[in-house]
Amino acid sequence: MNKELSHFPTITNLYEENIQDYPSQSFPGTIHIVDSENKIKAACEYLTQCELIGFDTETKPSFKKGISHSISLLQLSDDKHAFLFRLQKTGFPSELISLLKSKDILKIGAAIHDDIKYLKKIRRFTPENFIDIQTIAKDLSIEQVGLKNLCPMVLGFRISKRQQLSNWEQAELTESQQMYAATDAWVCQQLYLQLKQYL
């Protein structure tokens, strides 16, 4: 660690009541639902021009022991556009796999091990150029590395997690689901841009 982290508030003692003191913020750009072949092509053409994107996935929750679901949604975002790929409708297309295999595009996520593990169960691929923001946070001696805690500490705002356990396989995603999904990918990118200067 080359720079002081003293400007990050109460790194080891940020509790729920503290988080609520921060202003709420969500993805400020345009959200695109990607659920057809034409939309996949257009989304991937845009994303291949990006050097750095946020990455996340969503899965329909299971409330019964022994029952699990495949990944429903894959989110990729820069600071202007968030693309929500509805994998249960489109499958896992080659154009999207090429993005995740690209060494030219940096993909930033949080706790990405399971995301990648379950994507590989849909279709095998070799991920390239992924960075886990939680690993960076731990390297900088930040103890609370979930997005709920990192956002107030590093970015100065909180994000909503209310839609986390919603049904990601329903016919149409609600506006709240769309914003939640886009925000989770976007803040990973924003956290990386802020934290990388301290590495």
Order of alpha helices (4+ residues) and beta strands (2+ residues): alpha-beta-alpha-beta-beta-beta-alpha-alpha-beta-alpha-beta-alpha-alpha-alpha
